[in-house]
Amino acid sequence: MTALACEYGRYGYRRVTELLRAEGWRVNHKRVEQLWRQEGLKVPKRQPKRRRLWLNDGSCVRLRPLYRNHVWSYDFVADRTSDGRPLRMLNIMDEYSRECLRIHIDRRVKATDVLYELSDLFVERGVPDFLRSDNGAEFTAKQVREWLQRLGVKTLFIEPGSPWENGYIESFNGKMRDELLNGEIFDTILEAKVVTERWRKTYNTIRPHSSLGYRPPAPAARYPLSMPTCLPAGRWQNA
Protein backbone atom coordinates (compact mmCIF):
# COMPACT_ATOMS: atom_id res chain seq x y z
CA MET A 1 0.00 0.00 0.00
CA THR A 2 2.77 2.42 0.93
CA ALA A 3 4.71 1.59 -2.23
CA LEU A 4 1.66 2.30 -4.38
CA ALA A 5 0.96 5.52 -2.51
CA CYS A 6 4.53 6.65 -3.14
CA GLU A 7 4.42 5.70 -6.82
CA TYR A 8 1.02 7.31 -7.43
CA GLY A 9 1.18 10.22 -5.02
CA ARG A 10 -2.15 11.78 -5.96
CA TYR A 11 -4.24 8.61 -5.65
CA GLY A 12 -6.52 8.19 -2.64
CA TYR A 13 -7.03 5.01 -0.65
CA ARG A 14 -9.92 3.84 -2.86
CA ARG A 15 -7.79 3.82 -6.02
CA VAL A 16 -4.94 2.19 -4.10
CA THR A 17 -7.44 -0.46 -2.93
CA GLU A 18 -8.33 -1.26 -6.54
CA LEU A 19 -4.64 -1.46 -7.48
CA LEU A 20 -4.06 -3.89 -4.60
CA ARG A 21 -6.98 -6.03 -5.76
CA ALA A 22 -5.62 -5.99 -9.31
CA GLU A 23 -2.38 -7.42 -7.92
CA GLY A 24 -4.31 -10.26 -6.26
CA TRP A 25 -4.77 -8.95 -2.71
CA ARG A 26 -8.11 -9.76 -1.08
CA VAL A 27 -8.61 -6.58 0.86
CA ASN A 28 -11.55 -4.43 2.01
CA HIS A 29 -11.39 -0.71 1.27
CA LYS A 30 -12.25 0.07 4.91
CA ARG A 31 -9.20 -1.87 6.07
CA VAL A 32 -7.03 -0.01 3.55
CA GLU A 33 -8.46 3.30 4.77
CA GLN A 34 -7.62 2.37 8.37
CA LEU A 35 -4.04 1.45 7.48
CA TRP A 36 -3.81 4.52 5.24
CA ARG A 37 -4.55 6.81 8.16
CA GLN A 38 -2.30 4.87 10.55
CA GLU A 39 0.60 5.40 8.13
CA GLY A 40 -0.17 9.11 7.95
CA LEU A 41 -0.85 9.07 4.22
CA LYS A 42 -2.71 12.10 2.98
CA VAL A 43 -5.82 11.66 0.86
CA PRO A 44 -5.94 14.16 -2.06
CA LYS A 45 -8.50 16.91 -1.74
CA ARG A 46 -11.83 16.23 -3.37
CA GLN A 47 -12.57 17.80 -6.73
CA PRO A 48 -15.23 20.56 -6.69
CA LYS A 49 -18.70 19.56 -7.80
CA ARG A 50 -19.40 20.05 -11.49
CA ARG A 51 -22.56 20.41 -13.51
CA ARG A 52 -23.75 17.50 -15.60
CA LEU A 53 -22.73 17.51 -19.25
CA TRP A 54 -26.24 16.81 -20.50
CA LEU A 55 -29.56 18.42 -19.75
CA ASN A 56 -33.12 17.70 -20.85
CA ASP A 57 -33.19 20.65 -23.26
CA GLY A 58 -32.08 18.59 -26.25
CA SER A 59 -28.90 20.61 -26.68
CA CYS A 60 -26.47 18.65 -28.83
CA VAL A 61 -23.51 20.43 -27.26
CA ARG A 62 -24.23 18.32 -24.15
CA LEU A 63 -24.59 15.11 -26.12
CA ARG A 64 -23.86 12.16 -23.84
CA PRO A 65 -21.39 9.58 -25.25
CA LEU A 66 -23.10 6.22 -25.72
CA TYR A 67 -20.37 4.01 -27.18
CA ARG A 68 -16.73 3.99 -28.18
CA ASN A 69 -15.90 6.48 -30.96
CA HIS A 70 -19.24 8.21 -30.44
CA VAL A 71 -17.84 11.47 -29.04
CA TRP A 72 -14.22 12.54 -28.87
CA SER A 73 -13.15 15.78 -27.23
CA TYR A 74 -9.94 17.76 -27.44
CA ASP A 75 -8.44 20.76 -25.71
CA PHE A 76 -5.15 22.47 -24.91
CA VAL A 77 -3.08 22.56 -21.71
CA ALA A 78 -0.28 25.09 -21.25
CA ASP A 79 3.00 24.65 -19.42
CA ARG A 80 6.61 25.90 -19.63
CA THR A 81 10.08 24.43 -19.79
CA SER A 82 12.64 25.41 -17.14
CA ASP A 83 13.91 28.27 -19.32
CA GLY A 84 10.48 29.91 -19.28
CA ARG A 85 9.58 29.08 -22.87
CA PRO A 86 5.97 27.96 -23.45
CA LEU A 87 4.78 24.41 -24.01
CA ARG A 88 1.40 23.67 -25.54
CA MET A 89 -0.21 20.26 -25.17
CA LEU A 90 -3.09 19.04 -27.33
CA ASN A 91 -5.07 16.37 -25.45
CA ILE A 92 -7.50 14.12 -27.34
CA MET A 93 -9.79 11.67 -25.52
CA ASP A 94 -12.69 9.29 -26.11
CA GLU A 95 -15.46 10.48 -23.79
CA TYR A 96 -17.17 7.09 -23.49
CA SER A 97 -14.12 5.07 -22.43
CA ARG A 98 -12.30 8.07 -20.83
CA GLU A 99 -9.19 6.86 -22.67
CA CYS A 100 -6.61 9.51 -23.58
CA LEU A 101 -5.94 8.84 -27.25
CA ARG A 102 -3.11 11.30 -27.85
CA ILE A 103 -1.08 14.07 -26.22
CA HIS A 104 0.73 16.22 -28.79
CA ILE A 105 3.36 18.63 -27.41
CA ASP A 106 5.14 21.52 -29.10
CA ARG A 107 6.00 25.17 -28.58
CA ARG A 108 3.09 26.12 -30.83
CA VAL A 109 0.23 23.99 -32.12
CA LYS A 110 -1.46 25.15 -35.32
CA ALA A 111 -4.57 24.01 -37.14
CA THR A 112 -2.38 21.91 -39.46
CA ASP A 113 -0.98 20.10 -36.40
CA VAL A 114 -4.54 19.38 -35.22
CA LEU A 115 -5.36 17.94 -38.66
CA TYR A 116 -2.26 15.76 -38.62
CA GLU A 117 -2.96 14.31 -35.16
CA LEU A 118 -6.63 13.68 -35.94
CA SER A 119 -5.91 12.03 -39.29
CA ASP A 120 -3.37 9.74 -37.66
CA LEU A 121 -5.89 8.75 -34.96
CA PHE A 122 -8.69 8.26 -37.49
CA VAL A 123 -6.55 5.71 -39.31
CA GLU A 124 -5.54 4.00 -36.07
CA ARG A 125 -8.84 4.14 -34.13
CA GLY A 126 -11.57 4.82 -36.66
CA VAL A 127 -13.58 7.98 -37.29
CA PRO A 128 -15.74 9.29 -34.41
CA ASP A 129 -19.30 10.53 -34.89
CA PHE A 130 -18.72 13.81 -33.02
CA LEU A 131 -15.83 16.02 -31.94
CA ARG A 132 -16.39 18.32 -28.95
CA SER A 133 -14.20 21.37 -28.37
CA ASP A 134 -14.15 25.01 -27.41
CA ASN A 135 -14.09 27.80 -29.99
CA GLY A 136 -10.31 28.12 -30.25
CA ALA A 137 -8.92 29.19 -33.60
CA GLU A 138 -7.18 25.82 -34.09
CA PHE A 139 -10.55 24.00 -33.82
CA THR A 140 -12.75 26.44 -35.75
CA ALA A 141 -10.32 26.98 -38.64
CA LYS A 142 -12.02 26.64 -42.02
CA GLN A 143 -9.68 23.90 -43.21
CA VAL A 144 -10.38 21.84 -40.07
CA ARG A 145 -14.17 22.22 -40.31
CA GLU A 146 -14.25 21.44 -44.03
CA TRP A 147 -12.02 18.39 -43.59
CA LEU A 148 -14.18 17.01 -40.78
CA GLN A 149 -17.34 17.66 -42.80
CA ARG A 150 -15.96 15.66 -45.73
CA LEU A 151 -15.35 12.74 -43.36
CA GLY A 152 -18.84 13.00 -41.86
CA VAL A 153 -17.65 14.05 -38.39
CA LYS A 154 -20.04 16.47 -36.69
CA THR A 155 -18.53 19.22 -34.53
CA LEU A 156 -19.87 20.19 -31.09
CA PHE A 157 -18.62 23.64 -30.11
CA ILE A 158 -19.30 24.64 -26.52
CA GLU A 159 -20.68 28.05 -25.62
CA PRO A 160 -17.93 30.67 -25.09
CA GLY A 161 -16.93 30.93 -21.45
CA SER A 162 -18.64 27.62 -20.54
CA PRO A 163 -15.85 25.10 -19.92
CA TRP A 164 -18.21 22.81 -17.96
CA GLU A 165 -19.87 21.94 -21.30
CA ASN A 166 -16.60 20.24 -22.22
CA GLY A 167 -16.35 18.62 -18.81
CA TYR A 168 -14.81 15.27 -19.80
CA ILE A 169 -11.65 16.79 -21.25
CA GLU A 170 -11.60 19.53 -18.58
CA SER A 171 -11.65 16.82 -15.91
CA PHE A 172 -8.80 15.01 -17.67
CA ASN A 173 -6.81 18.23 -17.95
CA GLY A 174 -7.22 18.79 -14.22
CA LYS A 175 -5.95 15.29 -13.41
CA MET A 176 -3.01 15.79 -15.77
CA ARG A 177 -2.16 19.08 -14.08
CA ASP A 178 -2.51 17.64 -10.59
CA GLU A 179 -0.78 14.28 -11.08
CA LEU A 180 1.89 15.22 -13.63
CA LEU A 181 2.55 18.84 -14.52
CA ASN A 182 2.51 20.24 -10.98
CA GLY A 183 5.25 17.78 -9.99
CA GLU A 184 7.55 17.89 -13.03
CA ILE A 185 10.12 20.37 -14.34
CA PHE A 186 10.83 19.91 -18.06
CA ASP A 187 14.12 21.14 -19.51
CA THR A 188 13.35 20.24 -23.13
CA ILE A 189 10.42 19.39 -25.36
CA LEU A 190 11.78 15.87 -25.80
CA GLU A 191 11.81 15.32 -22.05
CA ALA A 192 8.24 16.61 -21.80
CA LYS A 193 7.11 14.24 -24.57
CA VAL A 194 8.75 11.18 -23.00
CA VAL A 195 7.52 11.83 -19.45
CA THR A 196 4.02 12.80 -20.59
CA GLU A 197 3.65 9.74 -22.83
CA ARG A 198 4.68 7.51 -19.93
CA TRP A 199 2.03 9.15 -17.75
CA ARG A 200 -0.58 8.78 -20.51
CA LYS A 201 0.03 5.03 -20.68
CA THR A 202 -0.22 4.77 -16.88
CA TYR A 203 -3.47 6.75 -16.96
CA ASN A 204 -4.95 4.47 -19.62
CA THR A 205 -3.82 1.08 -18.34
CA ILE A 206 -3.19 1.32 -14.57
CA ARG A 207 -4.92 4.31 -12.97
CA PRO A 208 -8.33 3.29 -11.54
CA HIS A 209 -11.04 5.67 -12.80
CA SER A 210 -13.91 6.33 -10.40
CA SER A 211 -16.44 6.83 -13.23
CA LEU A 212 -15.59 3.37 -14.59
CA GLY A 213 -16.05 1.49 -11.33
CA TYR A 214 -12.39 2.03 -10.45
CA ARG A 215 -11.13 0.35 -13.59
CA PRO A 216 -8.54 1.89 -15.92
CA PRO A 217 -9.90 3.41 -19.16
CA ALA A 218 -8.11 1.20 -21.71
CA PRO A 219 -9.86 -2.09 -20.78
CA ALA A 220 -13.18 -0.20 -20.74
CA ALA A 221 -12.55 0.77 -24.35
CA ARG A 222 -12.68 -2.93 -25.27
CA TYR A 223 -15.59 -4.03 -23.05
CA PRO A 224 -19.07 -2.61 -22.30
CA LEU A 225 -19.19 -0.72 -19.02
CA SER A 226 -21.63 -3.31 -17.61
CA MET A 227 -19.31 -6.26 -18.33
CA PRO A 228 -16.98 -7.35 -15.50
CA THR A 229 -13.37 -7.10 -16.70
CA CYS A 230 -11.37 -8.33 -13.72
CA LEU A 231 -10.85 -11.91 -12.62
CA PRO A 232 -10.39 -12.79 -8.91
CA ALA A 233 -6.65 -13.10 -9.45
CA GLY A 234 -6.56 -9.56 -10.79
CA ARG A 235 -5.82 -10.47 -14.43
CA TRP A 236 -7.70 -8.82 -17.29
CA GLN A 237 -9.81 -11.13 -19.41
CA ASN A 238 -8.79 -11.75 -22.98
CA ALA A 239 -10.93 -10.35 -25.76
TORKOL-4160 file (C-alpha; in steps of 0.2 Angstrom, whole numbers, padded with zeros to 4 digits, m for minus):
239
<pt num="1" X="0000" Y="0000" Z="0000"/>
<pt num="2" X="0014" Y="0012" Z="0005"/>
<pt num="3" X="0024" Y="0008" Z="m0011"/>
<pt num="4" X="0008" Y="0011" Z="m0022"/>
<pt num="5" X="0005" Y="0028" Z="m0013"/>
<pt num="6" X="0023" Y="0033" Z="m0016"/>
<pt num="7" X="0022" Y="0029" Z="m0034"/>
<pt num="8" X="0005" Y="0037" Z="m0037"/>
<pt num="9" X="0006" Y="0051" Z="m0025"/>
<pt num="10" X="m0011" Y="0059" Z="m0030"/>
<pt num="11" X="m0021" Y="0043" Z="m0028"/>
<pt num="12" X="m0033" Y="0041" Z="m0013"/>
<pt num="13" X="m0035" Y="0025" Z="m0003"/>
<pt num="14" X="m0050" Y="0019" Z="m0014"/>
<pt num="15" X="m0039" Y="0019" Z="m0030"/>
<pt num="16" X="m0025" Y="0011" Z="m0021"/>
<pt num="17" X="m0037" Y="m0002" Z="m0015"/>
<pt num="18" X="m0042" Y="m0006" Z="m0033"/>
<pt num="19" X="m0023" Y="m0007" Z="m0037"/>
<pt num="20" X="m0020" Y="m0019" Z="m0023"/>
<pt num="21" X="m0035" Y="m0030" Z="m0029"/>
<pt num="22" X="m0028" Y="m0030" Z="m0047"/>
<pt num="23" X="m0012" Y="m0037" Z="m0040"/>
<pt num="24" X="m0022" Y="m0051" Z="m0031"/>
<pt num="25" X="m0024" Y="m0045" Z="m0014"/>
<pt num="26" X="m0041" Y="m0049" Z="m0005"/>
<pt num="27" X="m0043" Y="m0033" Z="0004"/>
<pt num="28" X="m0058" Y="m0022" Z="0010"/>
<pt num="29" X="m0057" Y="m0004" Z="0006"/>
<pt num="30" X="m0061" Y="0000" Z="0025"/>
<pt num="31" X="m0046" Y="m0009" Z="0030"/>
<pt num="32" X="m0035" Y="0000" Z="0018"/>
<pt num="33" X="m0042" Y="0016" Z="0024"/>
<pt num="34" X="m0038" Y="0012" Z="0042"/>
<pt num="35" X="m0020" Y="0007" Z="0037"/>
<pt num="36" X="m0019" Y="0023" Z="0026"/>
<pt num="37" X="m0023" Y="0034" Z="0041"/>
<pt num="38" X="m0011" Y="0024" Z="0053"/>
<pt num="39" X="0003" Y="0027" Z="0041"/>
<pt num="40" X="m0001" Y="0046" Z="0040"/>
<pt num="41" X="m0004" Y="0045" Z="0021"/>
<pt num="42" X="m0014" Y="0060" Z="0015"/>
<pt num="43" X="m0029" Y="0058" Z="0004"/>
<pt num="44" X="m0030" Y="0071" Z="m0010"/>
<pt num="45" X="m0043" Y="0085" Z="m0009"/>
<pt num="46" X="m0059" Y="0081" Z="m0017"/>
<pt num="47" X="m0063" Y="0089" Z="m0034"/>
<pt num="48" X="m0076" Y="0103" Z="m0033"/>
<pt num="49" X="m0094" Y="0098" Z="m0039"/>
<pt num="50" X="m0097" Y="0100" Z="m0057"/>
<pt num="51" X="m0113" Y="0102" Z="m0068"/>
<pt num="52" X="m0119" Y="0087" Z="m0078"/>
<pt num="53" X="m0114" Y="0088" Z="m0096"/>
<pt num="54" X="m0131" Y="0084" Z="m0103"/>
<pt num="55" X="m0148" Y="0092" Z="m0099"/>
<pt num="56" X="m0166" Y="0089" Z="m0104"/>
<pt num="57" X="m0166" Y="0103" Z="m0116"/>
<pt num="58" X="m0160" Y="0093" Z="m0131"/>
<pt num="59" X="m0145" Y="0103" Z="m0133"/>
<pt num="60" X="m0132" Y="0093" Z="m0144"/>
<pt num="61" X="m0118" Y="0102" Z="m0136"/>
<pt num="62" X="m0121" Y="0092" Z="m0121"/>
<pt num="63" X="m0123" Y="0076" Z="m0131"/>
<pt num="64" X="m0119" Y="0061" Z="m0119"/>
<pt num="65" X="m0107" Y="0048" Z="m0126"/>
<pt num="66" X="m0115" Y="0031" Z="m0129"/>
<pt num="67" X="m0102" Y="0020" Z="m0136"/>
<pt num="68" X="m0084" Y="0020" Z="m0141"/>
<pt num="69" X="m0080" Y="0032" Z="m0155"/>
<pt num="70" X="m0096" Y="0041" Z="m0152"/>
<pt num="71" X="m0089" Y="0057" Z="m0145"/>
<pt num="72" X="m0071" Y="0063" Z="m0144"/>
<pt num="73" X="m0066" Y="0079" Z="m0136"/>
<pt num="74" X="m0050" Y="0089" Z="m0137"/>
<pt num="75" X="m0042" Y="0104" Z="m0129"/>
<pt num="76" X="m0026" Y="0112" Z="m0125"/>
<pt num="77" X="m0015" Y="0113" Z="m0109"/>
<pt num="78" X="m0001" Y="0125" Z="m0106"/>
<pt num="79" X="0015" Y="0123" Z="m0097"/>
<pt num="80" X="0033" Y="0130" Z="m0098"/>
<pt num="81" X="0050" Y="0122" Z="m0099"/>
<pt num="82" X="0063" Y="0127" Z="m0086"/>
<pt num="83" X="0070" Y="0141" Z="m0097"/>
<pt num="84" X="0052" Y="0150" Z="m0096"/>
<pt num="85" X="0048" Y="0145" Z="m0114"/>
<pt num="86" X="0030" Y="0140" Z="m0117"/>
<pt num="87" X="0024" Y="0122" Z="m0120"/>
<pt num="88" X="0007" Y="0118" Z="m0128"/>
<pt num="89" X="m0001" Y="0101" Z="m0126"/>
<pt num="90" X="m0015" Y="0095" Z="m0137"/>
<pt num="91" X="m0025" Y="0082" Z="m0127"/>
<pt num="92" X="m0038" Y="0071" Z="m0137"/>
<pt num="93" X="m0049" Y="0058" Z="m0128"/>
<pt num="94" X="m0063" Y="0046" Z="m0131"/>
<pt num="95" X="m0077" Y="0052" Z="m0119"/>
<pt num="96" X="m0086" Y="0035" Z="m0117"/>
<pt num="97" X="m0071" Y="0025" Z="m0112"/>
<pt num="98" X="m0061" Y="0040" Z="m0104"/>
<pt num="99" X="m0046" Y="0034" Z="m0113"/>
<pt num="100" X="m0033" Y="0048" Z="m0118"/>
<pt num="101" X="m0030" Y="0044" Z="m0136"/>
<pt num="102" X="m0016" Y="0056" Z="m0139"/>
<pt num="103" X="m0005" Y="0070" Z="m0131"/>
<pt num="104" X="0004" Y="0081" Z="m0144"/>
<pt num="105" X="0017" Y="0093" Z="m0137"/>
<pt num="106" X="0026" Y="0108" Z="m0146"/>
<pt num="107" X="0030" Y="0126" Z="m0143"/>
<pt num="108" X="0015" Y="0131" Z="m0154"/>
<pt num="109" X="0001" Y="0120" Z="m0161"/>
<pt num="110" X="m0007" Y="0126" Z="m0177"/>
<pt num="111" X="m0023" Y="0120" Z="m0186"/>
<pt num="112" X="m0012" Y="0110" Z="m0197"/>
<pt num="113" X="m0005" Y="0100" Z="m0182"/>
<pt num="114" X="m0023" Y="0097" Z="m0176"/>
<pt num="115" X="m0027" Y="0090" Z="m0193"/>
<pt num="116" X="m0011" Y="0079" Z="m0193"/>
<pt num="117" X="m0015" Y="0072" Z="m0176"/>
<pt num="118" X="m0033" Y="0068" Z="m0180"/>
<pt num="119" X="m0030" Y="0060" Z="m0196"/>
<pt num="120" X="m0017" Y="0049" Z="m0188"/>
<pt num="121" X="m0029" Y="0044" Z="m0175"/>
<pt num="122" X="m0043" Y="0041" Z="m0187"/>
<pt num="123" X="m0033" Y="0029" Z="m0197"/>
<pt num="124" X="m0028" Y="0020" Z="m0180"/>
<pt num="125" X="m0044" Y="0021" Z="m0171"/>
<pt num="126" X="m0058" Y="0024" Z="m0183"/>
<pt num="127" X="m0068" Y="0040" Z="m0186"/>
<pt num="128" X="m0079" Y="0046" Z="m0172"/>
<pt num="129" X="m0097" Y="0053" Z="m0174"/>
<pt num="130" X="m0094" Y="0069" Z="m0165"/>
<pt num="131" X="m0079" Y="0080" Z="m0160"/>
<pt num="132" X="m0082" Y="0092" Z="m0145"/>
<pt num="133" X="m0071" Y="0107" Z="m0142"/>
<pt num="134" X="m0071" Y="0125" Z="m0137"/>
<pt num="135" X="m0070" Y="0139" Z="m0150"/>
<pt num="136" X="m0052" Y="0141" Z="m0151"/>
<pt num="137" X="m0045" Y="0146" Z="m0168"/>
<pt num="138" X="m0036" Y="0129" Z="m0170"/>
<pt num="139" X="m0053" Y="0120" Z="m0169"/>
<pt num="140" X="m0064" Y="0132" Z="m0179"/>
<pt num="141" X="m0052" Y="0135" Z="m0193"/>
<pt num="142" X="m0060" Y="0133" Z="m0210"/>
<pt num="143" X="m0048" Y="0120" Z="m0216"/>
<pt num="144" X="m0052" Y="0109" Z="m0200"/>
<pt num="145" X="m0071" Y="0111" Z="m0202"/>
<pt num="146" X="m0071" Y="0107" Z="m0220"/>
<pt num="147" X="m0060" Y="0092" Z="m0218"/>
<pt num="148" X="m0071" Y="0085" Z="m0204"/>
<pt num="149" X="m0087" Y="0088" Z="m0214"/>
<pt num="150" X="m0080" Y="0078" Z="m0229"/>
<pt num="151" X="m0077" Y="0064" Z="m0217"/>
<pt num="152" X="m0094" Y="0065" Z="m0209"/>
<pt num="153" X="m0088" Y="0070" Z="m0192"/>
<pt num="154" X="m0100" Y="0082" Z="m0183"/>
<pt num="155" X="m0093" Y="0096" Z="m0173"/>
<pt num="156" X="m0099" Y="0101" Z="m0155"/>
<pt num="157" X="m0093" Y="0118" Z="m0151"/>
<pt num="158" X="m0097" Y="0123" Z="m0133"/>
<pt num="159" X="m0103" Y="0140" Z="m0128"/>
<pt num="160" X="m0090" Y="0153" Z="m0125"/>
<pt num="161" X="m0085" Y="0155" Z="m0107"/>
<pt num="162" X="m0093" Y="0138" Z="m0103"/>
<pt num="163" X="m0079" Y="0125" Z="m0100"/>
<pt num="164" X="m0091" Y="0114" Z="m0090"/>
<pt num="165" X="m0099" Y="0110" Z="m0106"/>
<pt num="166" X="m0083" Y="0101" Z="m0111"/>
<pt num="167" X="m0082" Y="0093" Z="m0094"/>
<pt num="168" X="m0074" Y="0076" Z="m0099"/>
<pt num="169" X="m0058" Y="0084" Z="m0106"/>
<pt num="170" X="m0058" Y="0098" Z="m0093"/>
<pt num="171" X="m0058" Y="0084" Z="m0080"/>
<pt num="172" X="m0044" Y="0075" Z="m0088"/>
<pt num="173" X="m0034" Y="0091" Z="m0090"/>
<pt num="174" X="m0036" Y="0094" Z="m0071"/>
<pt num="175" X="m0030" Y="0076" Z="m0067"/>
<pt num="176" X="m0015" Y="0079" Z="m0079"/>
<pt num="177" X="m0011" Y="0095" Z="m0070"/>
<pt num="178" X="m0013" Y="0088" Z="m0053"/>
<pt num="179" X="m0004" Y="0071" Z="m0055"/>
<pt num="180" X="0009" Y="0076" Z="m0068"/>
<pt num="181" X="0013" Y="0094" Z="m0073"/>
<pt num="182" X="0013" Y="0101" Z="m0055"/>
<pt num="183" X="0026" Y="0089" Z="m0050"/>
<pt num="184" X="0038" Y="0089" Z="m0065"/>
<pt num="185" X="0051" Y="0102" Z="m0072"/>
<pt num="186" X="0054" Y="0100" Z="m0090"/>
<pt num="187" X="0071" Y="0106" Z="m0098"/>
<pt num="188" X="0067" Y="0101" Z="m0116"/>
<pt num="189" X="0052" Y="0097" Z="m0127"/>
<pt num="190" X="0059" Y="0079" Z="m0129"/>
<pt num="191" X="0059" Y="0077" Z="m0110"/>
<pt num="192" X="0041" Y="0083" Z="m0109"/>
<pt num="193" X="0036" Y="0071" Z="m0123"/>
<pt num="194" X="0044" Y="0056" Z="m0115"/>
<pt num="195" X="0038" Y="0059" Z="m0097"/>
<pt num="196" X="0020" Y="0064" Z="m0103"/>
<pt num="197" X="0018" Y="0049" Z="m0114"/>
<pt num="198" X="0023" Y="0038" Z="m0100"/>
<pt num="199" X="0010" Y="0046" Z="m0089"/>
<pt num="200" X="m0003" Y="0044" Z="m0103"/>
<pt num="201" X="0000" Y="0025" Z="m0103"/>
<pt num="202" X="m0001" Y="0024" Z="m0084"/>
<pt num="203" X="m0017" Y="0034" Z="m0085"/>
<pt num="204" X="m0025" Y="0022" Z="m0098"/>
<pt num="205" X="m0019" Y="0005" Z="m0092"/>
<pt num="206" X="m0016" Y="0007" Z="m0073"/>
<pt num="207" X="m0025" Y="0022" Z="m0065"/>
<pt num="208" X="m0042" Y="0016" Z="m0058"/>
<pt num="209" X="m0055" Y="0028" Z="m0064"/>
<pt num="210" X="m0070" Y="0032" Z="m0052"/>
<pt num="211" X="m0082" Y="0034" Z="m0066"/>
<pt num="212" X="m0078" Y="0017" Z="m0073"/>
<pt num="213" X="m0080" Y="0007" Z="m0057"/>
<pt num="214" X="m0062" Y="0010" Z="m0052"/>
<pt num="215" X="m0056" Y="0002" Z="m0068"/>
<pt num="216" X="m0043" Y="0009" Z="m0080"/>
<pt num="217" X="m0050" Y="0017" Z="m0096"/>
<pt num="218" X="m0041" Y="0006" Z="m0109"/>
<pt num="219" X="m0049" Y="m0010" Z="m0104"/>
<pt num="220" X="m0066" Y="m0001" Z="m0104"/>
<pt num="221" X="m0063" Y="0004" Z="m0122"/>
<pt num="222" X="m0063" Y="m0015" Z="m0126"/>
<pt num="223" X="m0078" Y="m0020" Z="m0115"/>
<pt num="224" X="m0095" Y="m0013" Z="m0112"/>
<pt num="225" X="m0096" Y="m0004" Z="m0095"/>
<pt num="226" X="m0108" Y="m0017" Z="m0088"/>
<pt num="227" X="m0097" Y="m0031" Z="m0092"/>
<pt num="228" X="m0085" Y="m0037" Z="m0078"/>
<pt num="229" X="m0067" Y="m0035" Z="m0083"/>
<pt num="230" X="m0057" Y="m0042" Z="m0069"/>
<pt num="231" X="m0054" Y="m0060" Z="m0063"/>
<pt num="232" X="m0052" Y="m0064" Z="m0045"/>
<pt num="233" X="m0033" Y="m0066" Z="m0047"/>
<pt num="234" X="m0033" Y="m0048" Z="m0054"/>
<pt num="235" X="m0029" Y="m0052" Z="m0072"/>
<pt num="236" X="m0038" Y="m0044" Z="m0086"/>
<pt num="237" X="m0049" Y="m0056" Z="m0097"/>
<pt num="238" X="m0044" Y="m0059" Z="m0115"/>
<pt num="239" X="m0055" Y="m0052" Z="m0129"/>
